[in-house]
Amino acid sequence: MVYSLFDLNEHIRRVLALNFQQAVWIAAEIAQAGQSRGHFYLDLVQKGEGDDILAQGQAVLWANDLRRLRNTIGSELDMVLREGLEVKLQVRVDFHERYGLKLIVTDLEPAYTFGQIELRRRQTVQTLRELGLLERNRALQLPSVLQRIAVVSSEDAAGFQDFREHLANNSFGYRFGCRLFASAVQGKNAETELREALEQVALLRDAFDCAVIVRGGGARLDLAAFDGLEVCQTVAQMPLPVFTGIGHDVDETVLDLVAHASLKTPTAVADFLLQHNLFFENEVLRMAENIRVLSDYRLKINQMDVERFETALQWSSRERLRAAVRRLDVLEESIPGLAVQLLRRQSRQLDQAEAFCLALHPENVLRRGYSLTMKNGKAVTSATEVEAGDLLETRLRKGTIRSKVT
């Protein structure tokens, strides 16, 4: 027997209508979501290991039901109906011979989605703790001055504009160099783009003092990208200190836990950088004041030493002058006696010299029996000094003898 396609689809519709007379609750992930003519269309998937898709289906939230749920659930409805989130939906199974299977959404439970996010968050924290990465970035030592800033944010994010203006208009006159590494900060691509931007910053580590991740305010589920395991691992292993200011006063993301410091808003991050640099400036001023005080103290000590040396020198010179005067007085008193003694000693030496000269005088020598032979008025002391025929004169104690050499 051969069935027509219509007969087969009609049979399937009847079977499904018979077995699914009441609405059922299902859990799935929203792969795609969009609105058209007031209706909300969803592509639902169920994933297995390695993100393999095990099941797939289409669902629709009609405009009437959409308005009803907005009135009962409020703003959390729009927060939950986003791509990439796990949802718990109450659906009616509908099958049409022409349009096929479609799930008609009649209700949803936001608490389930929030619970799945919290479960994912806890699993991420536990994995990071087991890998020893929770405190790794916080252990990095901050530079004395944080001035070269790598900013990871969306170029159009209000938080980035607030951060940049707050730094530029600071009252201390500090200057900062901020370079933007553009990335989505919410949505299904946020985690991937955040990781890629941070990897670019890591490659340029020597050009920056720190990295900053900022965004403006938003819904609570917008923080899902900051709980992803891969982006948190990337931040934990960054070679630079990372600061976060993602615009939430109450909620804390896993990214906040692994960052070096977590501030509530982008302007709070800017204030942190200003306070850090102000502390350094105050330390420099304090050290300068200490140097001034120490130099003044050393100068006073040296002045006292100079004055002490000057006084000691004055007393020493006076004492030496007095000693010299006393020595002069002693010399003055002793000079006459010394002069007499010197004259007496010199007189005795003259007498001795005179006696010696008299003893050696030729007359005295002749008196002792010696004679003196002279040639041409000069004394002859050797026979070689005379020749035959020379006339000599010999002087005796009494008389003179003249002779001729033969």
Secondary structure as UniProt FT lines:
FT   HELIX           5..19
FT   STRAND          24..36
FT   TURN            37..38
FT   STRAND          39..47
FT   HELIX           49..51
FT   STRAND          53..61
FT   HELIX           63..73
FT   TURN            74..75
FT   HELIX           76..80
FT   TURN            83..84
FT   STRAND          86..96
FT   TURN            97..99
FT   STRAND          100..108
FT   HELIX           110..130
FT   TURN            131..132
FT   TURN            134..136
FT   HELIX           137..139
FT   STRAND          148..153
FT   TURN            155..156
FT   HELIX           158..168
FT   TURN            171..172
FT   STRAND          177..182
FT   TURN            188..189
FT   HELIX           190..203
FT   HELIX           205..207
FT   STRAND          210..214
FT   HELIX           220..227
FT   HELIX           229..236
FT   STRAND          242..245
FT   HELIX           254..258
FT   STRAND          261..263
FT   HELIX           266..360
FT   HELIX           362..367
FT   TURN            368..369
FT   STRAND          372..375
FT   TURN            376..377
FT   STRAND          378..379
FT   HELIX           383..385
FT   TURN            388..389
FT   STRAND          391..395
FT   STRAND          400..404
//
